[in-house]
Amino acid sequence: MKYAVRFYTKTGNTKRLAEAIANELGVEALPITSPVTEHVDILFLGNSYYAFNIDPEVRDFVASLSKDKVGKIVNFGSAALLNSTFKKVKAEAEKVGIPMDEKEFHCKGEFKMLHKGKPDAADMRAAAEFAASYK
């Protein structure tokens, strides 16, 4: 099984989750500015809500993917207020014909005074355990 981990973050929270996932899988966590150039069975895609939607850069990244390079997408992320971006990412993935795994990882993320210290060490362990379930 071949994996890739890509993420988009403005605060660093999702990057920390991406690194925990990538470390577990033995790959490098890269920002979405790094294209997927080789075929991967599973692309772990980290993102969050910004202004009640996924960021346009995430939308553009998903639009740039091709089903001959990506077998399926696994969504993960953190957010202070809203929960999962799954439905938004899935809608974009469907446009390019890439399936989304029904499982995802999501945890609270620190933003201003909310959820201080999140994601924390327990969240990082949970993200790594989540990734391990795909091995």
N, CA, C and O atoms as CSV, one atom per row, in Angstrom:
chain,resi,resn,atom,element,x,y,z
A,1,MET,N,N,0.847,-1.172,0.000
A,1,MET,CA,C,0.000,0.000,0.000
A,1,MET,C,C,0.895,1.238,0.000
A,1,MET,O,O,1.838,1.338,0.784
A,2,LYS,N,N,0.587,2.159,-0.877
A,2,LYS,CA,C,1.377,3.385,-0.966
A,2,LYS,C,C,0.534,4.567,-0.484
A,2,LYS,O,O,-0.630,4.714,-0.855
A,3,TYR,N,N,1.161,5.413,0.360
A,3,TYR,CA,C,0.456,6.528,0.981
A,3,TYR,C,C,1.111,7.863,0.642
A,3,TYR,O,O,2.295,7.936,0.315
A,4,ALA,N,N,0.296,8.921,0.732
A,4,ALA,CA,C,0.799,10.291,0.700
A,4,ALA,C,C,-0.006,11.081,1.715
A,4,ALA,O,O,-1.171,10.779,1.971
A,5,VAL,N,N,0.627,12.097,2.291
A,5,VAL,CA,C,-0.042,12.973,3.241
A,5,VAL,C,C,0.150,14.411,2.766
A,5,VAL,O,O,1.276,14.873,2.579
A,6,ARG,N,N,-0.955,15.098,2.577
A,6,ARG,CA,C,-0.937,16.512,2.207
A,6,ARG,C,C,-1.839,17.265,3.186
A,6,ARG,O,O,-2.812,16.717,3.704
A,7,PHE,N,N,-1.500,18.518,3.426
A,7,PHE,CA,C,-2.288,19.291,4.380
A,7,PHE,C,C,-2.326,20.762,3.992
A,7,PHE,O,O,-1.463,21.266,3.272
A,8,TYR,N,N,-3.356,21.429,4.494
A,8,TYR,CA,C,-3.480,22.880,4.394
A,8,TYR,C,C,-3.771,23.382,5.794
A,8,TYR,O,O,-4.658,22.865,6.473
A,9,THR,N,N,-3.024,24.389,6.227
A,9,THR,CA,C,-3.208,24.924,7.573
A,9,THR,C,C,-2.904,26.407,7.596
A,9,THR,O,O,-2.048,26.893,6.856
A,10,LYS,N,N,-3.599,27.105,8.434
A,10,LYS,CA,C,-3.298,28.521,8.664
A,10,LYS,C,C,-2.726,28.730,10.064
A,10,LYS,O,O,-2.029,29.714,10.313
A,11,THR,N,N,-3.020,27.812,10.968
A,11,THR,CA,C,-2.598,27.962,12.366
A,11,THR,C,C,-1.504,26.980,12.773
A,11,THR,O,O,-0.864,27.166,13.808
A,12,GLY,N,N,-1.282,25.946,11.979
A,12,GLY,CA,C,-0.303,24.921,12.322
A,12,GLY,C,C,-0.913,23.685,12.954
A,12,GLY,O,O,-0.238,22.662,13.070
A,13,ASN,N,N,-2.175,23.753,13.369
A,13,ASN,CA,C,-2.813,22.605,14.015
A,13,ASN,C,C,-2.883,21.402,13.085
A,13,ASN,O,O,-2.516,20.295,13.479
A,14,THR,N,N,-3.346,21.603,11.867
A,14,THR,CA,C,-3.500,20.490,10.928
A,14,THR,C,C,-2.141,19.951,10.497
A,14,THR,O,O,-2.006,18.758,10.227
A,15,LYS,N,N,-1.143,20.808,10.430
A,15,LYS,CA,C,0.218,20.355,10.102
A,15,LYS,C,C,0.708,19.371,11.158
A,15,LYS,O,O,1.323,18.358,10.824
A,16,ARG,N,N,0.441,19.658,12.419
A,16,ARG,CA,C,0.871,18.761,13.490
A,16,ARG,C,C,0.194,17.400,13.364
A,16,ARG,O,O,0.835,16.367,13.558
A,17,LEU,N,N,-1.085,17.395,13.044
A,17,LEU,CA,C,-1.787,16.123,12.816
A,17,LEU,C,C,-1.194,15.394,11.613
A,17,LEU,O,O,-0.980,14.182,11.656
A,18,ALA,N,N,-0.931,16.139,10.541
A,18,ALA,CA,C,-0.358,15.546,9.321
A,18,ALA,C,C,0.976,14.875,9.631
A,18,ALA,O,O,1.254,13.782,9.137
A,19,GLU,N,N,1.792,15.520,10.438
A,19,GLU,CA,C,3.093,14.942,10.779
A,19,GLU,C,C,2.947,13.674,11.602
A,19,GLU,O,O,3.724,12.736,11.425
A,20,ALA,N,N,1.965,13.624,12.499
A,20,ALA,CA,C,1.730,12.411,13.290
A,20,ALA,C,C,1.284,11.263,12.392
A,20,ALA,O,O,1.733,10.129,12.552
A,21,ILE,N,N,0.400,11.565,11.450
A,21,ILE,CA,C,-0.091,10.558,10.507
A,21,ILE,C,C,1.039,10.084,9.600
A,21,ILE,O,O,1.229,8.883,9.412
A,22,ALA,N,N,1.784,11.027,9.041
A,22,ALA,CA,C,2.877,10.680,8.127
A,22,ALA,C,C,3.953,9.862,8.828
A,22,ALA,O,O,4.476,8.906,8.257
A,23,ASN,N,N,4.285,10.227,10.051
A,23,ASN,CA,C,5.281,9.485,10.811
A,23,ASN,C,C,4.852,8.036,10.996
A,23,ASN,O,O,5.662,7.119,10.861
A,24,GLU,N,N,3.589,7.838,11.302
A,24,GLU,CA,C,3.064,6.478,11.475
A,24,GLU,C,C,3.158,5.676,10.177
A,24,GLU,O,O,3.420,4.473,10.199
A,25,LEU,N,N,2.942,6.352,9.047
A,25,LEU,CA,C,2.932,5.668,7.751
A,25,LEU,C,C,4.307,5.593,7.093
A,25,LEU,O,O,4.469,4.915,6.078
A,26,GLY,N,N,5.291,6.279,7.656
A,26,GLY,CA,C,6.642,6.263,7.100
A,26,GLY,C,C,6.786,7.102,5.839
A,26,GLY,O,O,7.592,6.791,4.962
A,27,VAL,N,N,5.993,8.174,5.756
A,27,VAL,CA,C,6.081,9.094,4.622
A,27,VAL,C,C,6.249,10.511,5.157
A,27,VAL,O,O,6.209,10.736,6.367
A,28,GLU,N,N,6.435,11.457,4.251
A,28,GLU,CA,C,6.586,12.855,4.644
A,28,GLU,C,C,5.259,13.587,4.509
A,28,GLU,O,O,4.536,13.395,3.531
A,29,ALA,N,N,4.942,14.418,5.479
A,29,ALA,CA,C,3.760,15.284,5.394
A,29,ALA,C,C,4.157,16.527,4.611
A,29,ALA,O,O,5.100,17.228,4.979
A,30,LEU,N,N,3.434,16.793,3.533
A,30,LEU,CA,C,3.758,17.938,2.689
A,30,LEU,C,C,2.551,18.855,2.551
A,30,LEU,O,O,1.410,18.397,2.615
A,31,PRO,N,N,2.796,20.149,2.361
A,31,PRO,CA,C,1.670,21.061,2.131
A,31,PRO,C,C,1.027,20.778,0.773
A,31,PRO,O,O,1.638,20.155,-0.095
A,32,ILE,N,N,-0.208,21.241,0.602
A,32,ILE,CA,C,-0.909,20.975,-0.658
A,32,ILE,C,C,-0.277,21.685,-1.847
A,32,ILE,O,O,-0.683,21.460,-2.987
A,33,THR,N,N,0.700,22.529,-1.600
A,33,THR,CA,C,1.440,23.133,-2.715
A,33,THR,C,C,2.364,22.115,-3.378
A,33,THR,O,O,2.902,22.371,-4.456
A,34,SER,N,N,2.549,20.960,-2.734
A,34,SER,CA,C,3.337,19.864,-3.307
A,34,SER,C,C,2.389,18.895,-4.000
A,34,SER,O,O,1.626,18.201,-3.328
A,35,PRO,N,N,2.420,18.831,-5.322
A,35,PRO,CA,C,1.481,17.952,-6.030
A,35,PRO,C,C,1.766,16.474,-5.780
A,35,PRO,O,O,2.874,16.090,-5.403
A,36,VAL,N,N,0.752,15.669,-5.996
A,36,VAL,CA,C,0.910,14.217,-5.939
A,36,VAL,C,C,1.388,13.801,-7.331
A,36,VAL,O,O,0.626,13.856,-8.297
A,37,THR,N,N,2.648,13.386,-7.426
A,37,THR,CA,C,3.237,13.099,-8.740
A,37,THR,C,C,3.318,11.612,-9.053
A,37,THR,O,O,3.456,11.234,-10.216
A,38,GLU,N,N,3.236,10.772,-8.042
A,38,GLU,CA,C,3.273,9.330,-8.238
A,38,GLU,C,C,1.967,8.731,-7.733
A,38,GLU,O,O,1.285,9.324,-6.897
A,39,HIS,N,N,1.625,7.556,-8.243
A,39,HIS,CA,C,0.391,6.915,-7.803
A,39,HIS,C,C,0.466,6.577,-6.321
A,39,HIS,O,O,1.470,6.054,-5.838
A,40,VAL,N,N,-0.622,6.886,-5.603
A,40,VAL,CA,C,-0.778,6.477,-4.204
A,40,VAL,C,C,-2.126,5.796,-4.058
A,40,VAL,O,O,-3.110,6.188,-4.685
A,41,ASP,N,N,-2.154,4.777,-3.228
A,41,ASP,CA,C,-3.420,4.102,-2.961
A,41,ASP,C,C,-4.319,4.979,-2.099
A,41,ASP,O,O,-5.528,5.065,-2.314
A,42,ILE,N,N,-3.688,5.635,-1.106
A,42,ILE,CA,C,-4.449,6.466,-0.175
A,42,ILE,C,C,-3.752,7.808,0.003
A,42,ILE,O,O,-2.565,7.876,0.323
A,43,LEU,N,N,-4.509,8.861,-0.209
A,43,LEU,CA,C,-4.044,10.221,0.062
A,43,LEU,C,C,-4.743,10.706,1.324
A,43,LEU,O,O,-5.961,10.878,1.331
A,44,PHE,N,N,-3.987,10.926,2.385
A,44,PHE,CA,C,-4.520,11.542,3.600
A,44,PHE,C,C,-4.478,13.046,3.377
A,44,PHE,O,O,-3.414,13.622,3.154
A,45,LEU,N,N,-5.647,13.676,3.441
A,45,LEU,CA,C,-5.751,15.106,3.147
A,45,LEU,C,C,-6.239,15.858,4.377
A,45,LEU,O,O,-7.375,15.681,4.819
A,46,GLY,N,N,-5.367,16.699,4.924
A,46,GLY,CA,C,-5.685,17.487,6.106
A,46,GLY,C,C,-6.141,18.880,5.748
A,46,GLY,O,O,-5.532,19.544,4.909
A,47,ASN,N,N,-7.222,19.329,6.385
A,47,ASN,CA,C,-7.780,20.643,6.114
A,47,ASN,C,C,-8.727,21.024,7.233
A,47,ASN,O,O,-8.963,20.237,8.150
A,48,SER,N,N,-9.270,22.225,7.161
A,48,SER,CA,C,-10.185,22.692,8.182
A,48,SER,C,C,-11.151,23.692,7.574
A,48,SER,O,O,-11.034,24.068,6.408
A,49,TYR,N,N,-12.098,24.109,8.383
A,49,TYR,CA,C,-13.026,25.155,7.954
A,49,TYR,C,C,-12.392,26.524,8.133
A,49,TYR,O,O,-11.767,26.806,9.155
A,50,TYR,N,N,-12.561,27.360,7.135
A,50,TYR,CA,C,-12.183,28.763,7.209
A,50,TYR,C,C,-13.365,29.526,6.634
A,50,TYR,O,O,-13.745,29.314,5.483
A,51,ALA,N,N,-13.938,30.402,7.421
A,51,ALA,CA,C,-15.122,31.163,6.988
A,51,ALA,C,C,-16.235,30.205,6.547
A,51,ALA,O,O,-16.900,30.435,5.537
A,52,PHE,N,N,-16.427,29.129,7.320
A,52,PHE,CA,C,-17.532,28.179,7.122
A,52,PHE,C,C,-17.442,27.377,5.821
A,52,PHE,O,O,-18.459,26.892,5.325
A,53,ASN,N,N,-16.252,27.234,5.274
A,53,ASN,CA,C,-16.068,26.434,4.067
A,53,ASN,C,C,-14.624,25.935,4.038
A,53,ASN,O,O,-13.791,26.383,4.826
A,54,ILE,N,N,-14.334,25.009,3.132
A,54,ILE,CA,C,-12.939,24.645,2.939
A,54,ILE,C,C,-12.277,25.784,2.160
A,54,ILE,O,O,-12.933,26.472,1.378
A,55,ASP,N,N,-11.013,25.972,2.373
A,55,ASP,CA,C,-10.292,27.050,1.715
A,55,ASP,C,C,-10.253,26.811,0.201
A,55,ASP,O,O,-10.165,25.665,-0.238
A,56,PRO,N,N,-10.319,27.873,-0.593
A,56,PRO,CA,C,-10.225,27.707,-2.055
A,56,PRO,C,C,-8.964,26.964,-2.500
A,56,PRO,O,O,-8.979,26.286,-3.528
A,57,GLU,N,N,-7.876,27.084,-1.738
A,57,GLU,CA,C,-6.654,26.352,-2.094
A,57,GLU,C,C,-6.861,24.845,-1.972
A,57,GLU,O,O,-6.314,24.077,-2.763
A,58,VAL,N,N,-7.641,24.421,-0.993
A,58,VAL,CA,C,-7.955,22.998,-0.837
A,58,VAL,C,C,-8.828,22.551,-1.999
A,58,VAL,O,O,-8.602,21.487,-2.576
A,59,ARG,N,N,-9.806,23.347,-2.336
A,59,ARG,CA,C,-10.678,23.028,-3.471
A,59,ARG,C,C,-9.858,22.895,-4.759
A,59,ARG,O,O,-10.060,21.960,-5.533
A,60,ASP,N,N,-8.939,23.828,-4.983
A,60,ASP,CA,C,-8.090,23.775,-6.177
A,60,ASP,C,C,-7.170,22.561,-6.165
A,60,ASP,O,O,-6.937,21.942,-7.203
A,61,PHE,N,N,-6.647,22.223,-4.985
A,61,PHE,CA,C,-5.775,21.052,-4.880
A,61,PHE,C,C,-6.534,19.784,-5.254
A,61,PHE,O,O,-6.048,18.977,-6.046
A,62,VAL,N,N,-7.714,19.609,-4.691
A,62,VAL,CA,C,-8.514,18.417,-5.005
A,62,VAL,C,C,-8.841,18.395,-6.499
A,62,VAL,O,O,-8.796,17.336,-7.126
A,63,ALA,N,N,-9.167,19.545,-7.067
A,63,ALA,CA,C,-9.467,19.615,-8.508
A,63,ALA,C,C,-8.261,19.228,-9.356
A,63,ALA,O,O,-8.424,18.767,-10.486
A,64,SER,N,N,-7.055,19.409,-8.826
A,64,SER,CA,C,-5.840,19.081,-9.582
A,64,SER,C,C,-5.501,17.597,-9.550
A,64,SER,O,O,-4.641,17.143,-10.305
A,65,LEU,N,N,-6.163,16.842,-8.690
A,65,LEU,CA,C,-5.871,15.410,-8.556
A,65,LEU,C,C,-6.497,14.624,-9.699
A,65,LEU,O,O,-7.496,15.039,-10.285
A,66,SER,N,N,-5.897,13.494,-10.000
A,66,SER,CA,C,-6.476,12.616,-11.017
A,66,SER,C,C,-6.629,11.218,-10.443
A,66,SER,O,O,-5.836,10.781,-9.610
A,67,LYS,N,N,-7.663,10.525,-10.902
A,67,LYS,CA,C,-7.934,9.188,-10.358
A,67,LYS,C,C,-6.874,8.176,-10.761
A,67,LYS,O,O,-6.801,7.105,-10.159
A,68,ASP,N,N,-6.053,8.477,-11.756
A,68,ASP,CA,C,-4.956,7.557,-12.081
A,68,ASP,C,C,-3.778,7.725,-11.114
A,68,ASP,O,O,-2.882,6.883,-11.085
A,69,LYS,N,N,-3.772,8.803,-10.326
A,69,LYS,CA,C,-2.709,9.024,-9.333
A,69,LYS,C,C,-3.162,8.755,-7.901
A,69,LYS,O,O,-2.335,8.433,-7.048
A,70,VAL,N,N,-4.470,8.881,-7.619
A,70,VAL,CA,C,-4.975,8.745,-6.255
A,70,VAL,C,C,-6.093,7.710,-6.216
A,70,VAL,O,O,-7.112,7.854,-6.892
A,71,GLY,N,N,-5.889,6.660,-5.415
A,71,GLY,CA,C,-6.914,5.628,-5.278
A,71,GLY,C,C,-8.120,6.103,-4.491
A,71,GLY,O,O,-9.263,5.941,-4.921
A,72,LYS,N,N,-7.850,6.698,-3.322
A,72,LYS,CA,C,-8.932,7.289,-2.528
A,72,LYS,C,C,-8.347,8.317,-1.578
A,72,LYS,O,O,-7.148,8.327,-1.302
A,73,ILE,N,N,-9.225,9.185,-1.081
A,73,ILE,CA,C,-8.839,10.235,-0.150
A,73,ILE,C,C,-9.378,9.899,1.234
A,73,ILE,O,O,-10.524,9.475,1.384
A,74,VAL,N,N,-8.538,10.096,2.238
A,74,VAL,CA,C,-8.944,9.988,3.632
A,74,VAL,C,C,-8.825,11.393,4.225
A,74,VAL,O,O,-7.751,11.993,4.214
A,75,ASN,N,N,-9.918,11.897,4.731
A,75,ASN,CA,C,-9.988,13.253,5.263
A,75,ASN,C,C,-9.565,13.290,6.731
A,75,ASN,O,O,-9.895,12.391,7.504
A,76,PHE,N,N,-8.835,14.334,7.103
A,76,PHE,CA,C,-8.530,14.559,8.515
A,76,PHE,C,C,-8.371,16.057,8.755
A,76,PHE,O,O,-8.140,16.828,7.824
A,77,GLY,N,N,-8.497,16.451,10.005
A,77,GLY,CA,C,-8.303,17.852,10.333
A,77,GLY,C,C,-8.703,18.197,11.741
A,77,GLY,O,O,-9.059,17.340,12.549
A,78,SER,N,N,-8.633,19.492,12.009
A,78,SER,CA,C,-9.027,20.026,13.306
A,78,SER,C,C,-9.780,21.318,13.069
A,78,SER,O,O,-9.624,21.957,12.029
A,79,ALA,N,N,-10.595,21.697,14.034
A,79,ALA,CA,C,-11.332,22.952,13.935
A,79,ALA,C,C,-11.745,23.394,15.329
A,79,ALA,O,O,-11.980,22.569,16.211
A,80,ALA,N,N,-11.830,24.686,15.514
A,80,ALA,CA,C,-12.225,25.232,16.808
A,80,ALA,C,C,-13.738,25.215,16.991
A,80,ALA,O,O,-14.233,24.927,18.081
A,81,LEU,N,N,-14.465,25.523,15.934
A,81,LEU,CA,C,-15.913,25.661,16.069
A,81,LEU,C,C,-16.703,24.589,15.334
A,81,LEU,O,O,-17.540,23.908,15.929
A,82,LEU,N,N,-16.443,24.443,14.070
A,82,LEU,CA,C,-17.209,23.497,13.258
A,82,LEU,C,C,-16.546,22.131,13.274
A,82,LEU,O,O,-15.371,21.995,13.613
A,83,ASN,N,N,-17.311,21.140,12.905
A,83,ASN,CA,C,-16.758,19.800,12.857
A,83,ASN,C,C,-16.181,19.497,11.487
A,83,ASN,O,O,-15.556,20.362,10.873
A,84,SER,N,N,-16.371,18.349,11.028
A,84,SER,CA,C,-15.743,17.784,9.854
A,84,SER,C,C,-15.977,18.538,8.544
A,84,SER,O,O,-17.056,19.076,8.295
A,85,THR,N,N,-14.939,18.556,7.726
A,85,THR,CA,C,-15.024,19.094,6.357
A,85,THR,C,C,-15.351,17.983,5.360
A,85,THR,O,O,-15.335,18.212,4.151
A,86,PHE,N,N,-15.645,16.792,5.856
A,86,PHE,CA,C,-15.820,15.615,5.004
A,86,PHE,C,C,-16.745,15.870,3.813
A,86,PHE,O,O,-16.361,15.609,2.673
A,87,LYS,N,N,-17.945,16.370,4.057
A,87,LYS,CA,C,-18.915,16.550,2.968
A,87,LYS,C,C,-18.419,17.527,1.915
A,87,LYS,O,O,-18.648,17.321,0.724
A,88,LYS,N,N,-17.742,18.588,2.339
A,88,LYS,CA,C,-17.218,19.588,1.395
A,88,LYS,C,C,-16.104,18.985,0.535
A,88,LYS,O,O,-16.077,19.182,-0.680
A,89,VAL,N,N,-15.195,18.257,1.166
A,89,VAL,CA,C,-14.095,17.637,0.415
A,89,VAL,C,C,-14.636,16.543,-0.496
A,89,VAL,O,O,-14.194,16.408,-1.637
A,90,LYS,N,N,-15.586,15.766,0.001
A,90,LYS,CA,C,-16.168,14.701,-0.814
A,90,LYS,C,C,-16.826,15.265,-2.070
A,90,LYS,O,O,-16.696,14.684,-3.147
A,91,ALA,N,N,-17.523,16.374,-1.945
A,91,ALA,CA,C,-18.170,16.998,-3.115
A,91,ALA,C,C,-17.125,17.379,-4.166
A,91,ALA,O,O,-17.367,17.223,-5.363
A,92,GLU,N,N,-15.982,17.869,-3.732
A,92,GLU,CA,C,-14.910,18.239,-4.671
A,92,GLU,C,C,-14.262,16.992,-5.267
A,92,GLU,O,O,-13.952,16.963,-6.458
A,93,ALA,N,N,-14.056,15.968,-4.451
A,93,ALA,CA,C,-13.443,14.733,-4.937
A,93,ALA,C,C,-14.328,14.038,-5.967
A,93,ALA,O,O,-13.829,13.469,-6.938
A,94,GLU,N,N,-15.620,14.086,-5.758
A,94,GLU,CA,C,-16.548,13.470,-6.721
A,94,GLU,C,C,-16.437,14.113,-8.095
A,94,GLU,O,O,-16.628,13.444,-9.110
A,95,LYS,N,N,-16.132,15.395,-8.135
A,95,LYS,CA,C,-15.994,16.106,-9.419
A,95,LYS,C,C,-14.850,15.549,-10.255
A,95,LYS,O,O,-14.892,15.616,-11.484
A,96,VAL,N,N,-13.817,14.994,-9.597
A,96,VAL,CA,C,-12.675,14.440,-10.329
A,96,VAL,C,C,-12.667,12.914,-10.291
A,96,VAL,O,O,-11.715,12.283,-10.748
A,97,GLY,N,N,-13.728,12.326,-9.746
A,97,GLY,CA,C,-13.884,10.872,-9.771
A,97,GLY,C,C,-13.045,10.104,-8.783
A,97,GLY,O,O,-12.758,8.926,-8.998
A,98,ILE,N,N,-12.641,10.752,-7.693
A,98,ILE,CA,C,-11.843,10.062,-6.671
A,98,ILE,C,C,-12.728,9.779,-5.465
A,98,ILE,O,O,-13.334,10.698,-4.912
A,99,PRO,N,N,-12.810,8.521,-5.054
A,99,PRO,CA,C,-13.658,8.194,-3.894
A,99,PRO,C,C,-13.045,8.679,-2.588
A,99,PRO,O,O,-11.828,8.817,-2.458
A,100,MET,N,N,-13.921,8.932,-1.633
A,100,MET,CA,C,-13.517,9.295,-0.275
A,100,MET,C,C,-13.769,8.092,0.618
A,100,MET,O,O,-14.803,7.434,0.507
A,101,ASP,N,N,-12.831,7.808,1.496
A,101,ASP,CA,C,-13.062,6.790,2.507
A,101,ASP,C,C,-14.098,7.339,3.477
A,101,ASP,O,O,-14.092,8.531,3.781
A,102,GLU,N,N,-14.975,6.490,3.958
A,102,GLU,CA,C,-16.030,6.945,4.869
A,102,GLU,C,C,-15.505,7.267,6.260
A,102,GLU,O,O,-16.148,7.997,7.015
A,103,LYS,N,N,-14.334,6.725,6.605
A,103,LYS,CA,C,-13.732,7.042,7.900
A,103,LYS,C,C,-12.913,8.316,7.767
A,103,LYS,O,O,-12.378,8.618,6.700
A,104,GLU,N,N,-12.823,9.057,8.859
A,104,GLU,CA,C,-11.981,10.249,8.886
A,104,GLU,C,C,-11.520,10.504,10.307
A,104,GLU,O,O,-12.045,9.924,11.258
A,105,PHE,N,N,-10.526,11.384,10.445
A,105,PHE,CA,C,-10.065,11.778,11.775
A,105,PHE,C,C,-10.303,13.271,11.937
A,105,PHE,O,O,-9.958,14.068,11.063
A,106,HIS,N,N,-10.898,13.638,13.072
A,106,HIS,CA,C,-11.151,15.042,13.363
A,106,HIS,C,C,-11.008,15.264,14.862
A,106,HIS,O,O,-11.430,14.435,15.668
A,107,CYS,N,N,-10.407,16.395,15.225
A,107,CYS,CA,C,-10.316,16.765,16.636
A,107,CYS,C,C,-10.434,18.278,16.769
A,107,CYS,O,O,-10.396,19.003,15.776
A,108,LYS,N,N,-10.576,18.738,17.985
A,108,LYS,CA,C,-10.631,20.169,18.240
A,108,LYS,C,C,-9.259,20.781,17.989
A,108,LYS,O,O,-8.228,20.147,18.216
A,109,GLY,N,N,-9.264,22.024,17.518
A,109,GLY,CA,C,-8.034,22.762,17.309
A,109,GLY,C,C,-8.099,24.087,18.045
A,109,GLY,O,O,-9.169,24.678,18.182
A,110,GLU,N,N,-6.963,24.545,18.512
A,110,GLU,CA,C,-6.908,25.822,19.225
A,110,GLU,C,C,-7.103,26.978,18.252
A,110,GLU,O,O,-6.536,26.993,17.160
A,111,PHE,N,N,-7.902,27.931,18.661
A,111,PHE,CA,C,-8.094,29.151,17.882
A,111,PHE,C,C,-8.403,30.269,18.859
A,111,PHE,O,O,-9.417,30.247,19.557
A,112,LYS,N,N,-7.513,31.244,18.895
A,112,LYS,CA,C,-7.619,32.351,19.853
A,112,LYS,C,C,-7.700,31.770,21.260
A,112,LYS,O,O,-6.752,31.121,21.701
A,113,MET,N,N,-8.782,31.977,21.968
A,113,MET,CA,C,-8.876,31.485,23.344
A,113,MET,C,C,-9.611,30.146,23.449
A,113,MET,O,O,-9.756,29.610,24.548
A,114,LEU,N,N,-10.065,29.614,22.350
A,114,LEU,CA,C,-10.806,28.352,22.366
A,114,LEU,C,C,-9.875,27.148,22.308
A,114,LEU,O,O,-8.889,27.156,21.571
A,115,HIS,N,N,-10.183,26.128,23.073
A,115,HIS,CA,C,-9.504,24.825,23.033
A,115,HIS,C,C,-7.985,24.958,23.182
A,115,HIS,O,O,-7.220,24.394,22.400
A,116,LYS,N,N,-7.575,25.699,24.180
A,116,LYS,CA,C,-6.158,25.955,24.429
A,116,LYS,C,C,-5.357,24.651,24.445
A,116,LYS,O,O,-5.709,23.696,25.137
A,117,GLY,N,N,-4.265,24.634,23.662
A,117,GLY,CA,C,-3.373,23.478,23.635
A,117,GLY,C,C,-3.802,22.345,22.727
A,117,GLY,O,O,-3.137,21.310,22.671
A,118,LYS,N,N,-4.907,22.524,22.013
A,118,LYS,CA,C,-5.401,21.470,21.119
A,118,LYS,C,C,-4.888,21.718,19.700
A,118,LYS,O,O,-4.761,22.878,19.310
A,119,PRO,N,N,-4.598,20.726,18.939
A,119,PRO,CA,C,-4.553,19.324,19.336
A,119,PRO,C,C,-3.397,19.067,20.302
A,119,PRO,O,O,-2.325,19.661,20.190
A,120,ASP,N,N,-3.643,18.173,21.242
A,120,ASP,CA,C,-2.641,17.870,22.265
A,120,ASP,C,C,-2.005,16.509,21.988
A,120,ASP,O,O,-2.269,15.890,20.958
A,121,ALA,N,N,-1.176,16.058,22.907
A,121,ALA,CA,C,-0.461,14.790,22.720
A,121,ALA,C,C,-1.420,13.620,22.522
A,121,ALA,O,O,-1.148,12.726,21.722
A,122,ALA,N,N,-2.525,13.620,23.234
A,122,ALA,CA,C,-3.511,12.547,23.070
A,122,ALA,C,C,-4.119,12.581,21.665
A,122,ALA,O,O,-4.366,11.534,21.067
A,123,ASP,N,N,-4.356,13.771,21.147
A,123,ASP,CA,C,-4.880,13.899,19.779
A,123,ASP,C,C,-3.865,13.387,18.762
A,123,ASP,O,O,-4.240,12.737,17.786
A,124,MET,N,N,-2.585,13.676,18.981
A,124,MET,CA,C,-1.532,13.202,18.070
A,124,MET,C,C,-1.465,11.676,18.072
A,124,MET,O,O,-1.330,11.044,17.024
A,125,ARG,N,N,-1.561,11.096,19.272
A,125,ARG,CA,C,-1.561,9.620,19.363
A,125,ARG,C,C,-2.785,9.048,18.653
A,125,ARG,O,O,-2.685,8.047,17.943
A,126,ALA,N,N,-3.939,9.685,18.844
A,126,ALA,CA,C,-5.162,9.207,18.195
A,126,ALA,C,C,-5.046,9.313,16.679
A,126,ALA,O,O,-5.518,8.428,15.965
A,127,ALA,N,N,-4.434,10.368,16.178
A,127,ALA,CA,C,-4.238,10.522,14.731
A,127,ALA,C,C,-3.315,9.430,14.194
A,127,ALA,O,O,-3.571,8.865,13.130
A,128,ALA,N,N,-2.249,9.134,14.926
A,128,ALA,CA,C,-1.325,8.071,14.515
A,128,ALA,C,C,-2.022,6.716,14.532
A,128,ALA,O,O,-1.834,5.910,13.620
A,129,GLU,N,N,-2.822,6.460,15.555
A,129,GLU,CA,C,-3.574,5.198,15.622
A,129,GLU,C,C,-4.567,5.090,14.468
A,129,GLU,O,O,-4.758,4.016,13.898
A,130,PHE,N,N,-5.189,6.204,14.137
A,130,PHE,CA,C,-6.107,6.234,12.998
A,130,PHE,C,C,-5.365,5.838,11.726
A,130,PHE,O,O,-5.843,4.998,10.963
A,131,ALA,N,N,-4.204,6.437,11.498
A,131,ALA,CA,C,-3.405,6.114,10.310
A,131,ALA,C,C,-2.980,4.649,10.310
A,131,ALA,O,O,-2.971,3.999,9.264
A,132,ALA,N,N,-2.630,4.136,11.479
A,132,ALA,CA,C,-2.188,2.736,11.588
A,132,ALA,C,C,-3.278,1.771,11.159
A,132,ALA,O,O,-2.985,0.666,10.704
A,133,SER,N,N,-4.532,2.175,11.300
A,133,SER,CA,C,-5.639,1.291,10.910
A,133,SER,C,C,-5.706,1.066,9.402
A,133,SER,O,O,-6.445,0.199,8.936
A,134,TYR,N,N,-4.932,1.849,8.633
A,134,TYR,CA,C,-4.901,1.697,7.175
A,134,TYR,C,C,-3.713,0.858,6.701
A,134,TYR,O,O,-3.556,0.626,5.502
A,135,LYS,N,N,-2.892,0.413,7.618
A,135,LYS,CA,C,-1.731,-0.398,7.235
A,135,LYS,C,C,-2.139,-1.828,6.965
A,135,LYS,O,O,-1.294,-2.658,6.629
